[in-house]
Amino acid sequence: MNAPASTAAAIPPSRTAQRMAWVLDGLLLMLCALLVALSYYGFTLYCESFGCLGRGLVWMLWAVLAAGGSAMALGVRAWQRHRGLAVRVSGMALALMLAMGAGHFAYWLATTALR
């Protein structure tokens, strides 16, 4: 017997869903650009005489934004897949955030934990 075709796959995505996907993909890419800028600023920021409070705050802000952005990227990707939309941009944004997170963790491990 042949399995019946899925009704979700047979219905093309609406224009509203496509526009919403473009907006969410754009927001994810802007968040990636912001994380790259914060990374550059965090790596080039020097410790002042009162300690490395500023650098720690930048790193904490980066971690919070990266964690929230990764969760958002996973949600957007699942929603796009459910609607039958392309998931290439949200997947690329998720991969970029995870790669930056791994790089930050490796840098922190090499400079702080293994000292």
C-alpha positions as CSV (number, residue, x, y, z in Angstrom):
1,M,0.0,0.0,0.0
2,N,1.1,3.5,-0.7
3,A,1.4,5.9,2.2
4,P,-0.8,9.0,1.9
5,A,0.9,12.2,1.0
6,S,1.4,14.6,3.9
7,T,-1.0,17.6,3.7
8,A,1.6,20.0,5.1
9,A,4.1,19.2,2.3
10,A,1.4,19.5,-0.3
11,I,0.4,23.1,0.7
12,P,2.8,25.7,-0.4
13,P,4.0,28.2,2.2
14,S,2.1,31.5,2.4
15,R,3.6,34.8,1.5
16,T,3.3,35.9,5.1
17,A,5.3,32.9,6.3
18,Q,7.9,33.6,3.7
19,R,8.2,37.2,4.7
20,M,8.4,36.3,8.3
21,A,11.1,33.8,7.5
22,W,13.1,36.5,5.7
23,V,12.7,38.9,8.6
24,L,13.8,36.2,11.1
25,D,16.7,35.2,9.0
26,G,17.8,38.8,8.7
27,L,17.6,39.3,12.5
28,L,19.7,36.1,13.0
29,L,22.3,37.5,10.6
30,M,22.3,40.9,12.3
31,L,22.8,39.1,15.6
32,C,25.8,37.2,14.2
33,A,27.3,40.5,13.0
34,L,26.8,42.0,16.5
35,L,28.4,38.9,18.0
36,V,31.4,39.2,15.7
37,A,31.7,42.9,16.6
38,L,31.5,42.1,20.4
39,S,34.0,39.4,19.9
40,Y,36.5,41.8,18.3
41,Y,35.9,44.4,21.0
42,G,36.2,41.7,23.8
43,F,39.5,40.4,22.4
44,T,41.0,43.9,22.0
45,L,39.8,45.4,25.3
46,Y,42.6,45.8,27.8
47,C,42.3,45.5,31.5
48,E,42.2,48.8,33.3
49,S,43.8,49.6,36.7
50,F,40.7,48.4,38.6
51,G,40.8,45.0,37.0
52,C,39.2,43.3,34.1
53,L,35.6,44.1,35.0
54,G,34.9,45.7,31.6
55,R,36.2,42.7,29.7
56,G,34.3,40.3,31.8
57,L,31.1,42.3,31.2
58,V,31.6,42.2,27.5
59,W,32.2,38.5,27.6
60,M,29.1,37.9,29.7
61,L,27.0,40.0,27.3
62,W,28.4,38.0,24.4
63,A,27.6,34.7,26.1
64,V,24.0,35.8,26.9
65,L,23.4,37.0,23.4
66,A,25.0,33.9,21.9
67,A,22.9,31.5,24.0
68,G,19.7,33.4,23.3
69,G,20.6,33.6,19.6
70,S,21.3,29.9,19.4
71,A,18.0,29.1,21.0
72,M,16.2,31.5,18.6
73,A,18.0,30.0,15.6
74,L,17.0,26.5,16.7
75,G,13.4,27.7,17.1
76,V,13.3,29.6,13.7
77,R,14.9,26.6,12.0
78,A,12.3,24.2,13.4
79,W,9.5,26.6,12.5
80,Q,10.8,27.0,8.9
81,R,11.2,23.3,8.5
82,H,7.7,22.7,9.7
83,R,6.3,25.3,7.2
84,G,8.3,23.9,4.3
85,L,10.6,26.9,4.0
86,A,14.3,27.0,3.3
87,V,16.4,26.6,6.4
88,R,19.8,27.4,4.8
89,V,20.3,30.9,6.4
90,S,19.1,30.0,9.8
91,G,21.3,26.9,9.7
92,M,24.3,29.0,8.7
93,A,23.6,31.5,11.5
94,L,23.3,28.6,14.0
95,A,26.6,27.1,12.8
96,L,28.3,30.4,13.0
97,M,27.1,31.1,16.5
98,L,28.2,27.6,17.6
99,A,31.6,28.0,16.0
100,M,32.2,31.3,17.6
101,G,31.1,29.8,21.0
102,A,33.6,27.0,20.5
103,G,36.3,29.5,19.7
104,H,35.5,31.6,22.7
105,F,35.5,28.5,24.9
106,A,38.8,27.3,23.5
107,Y,40.4,30.8,24.0
108,W,39.0,31.0,27.6
109,L,40.3,27.4,28.3
110,A,43.8,28.2,26.9
111,T,44.2,31.6,28.7
112,T,42.3,31.1,32.0
113,A,41.6,27.6,33.0
114,L,44.9,26.0,31.9
115,R,47.2,28.7,33.4
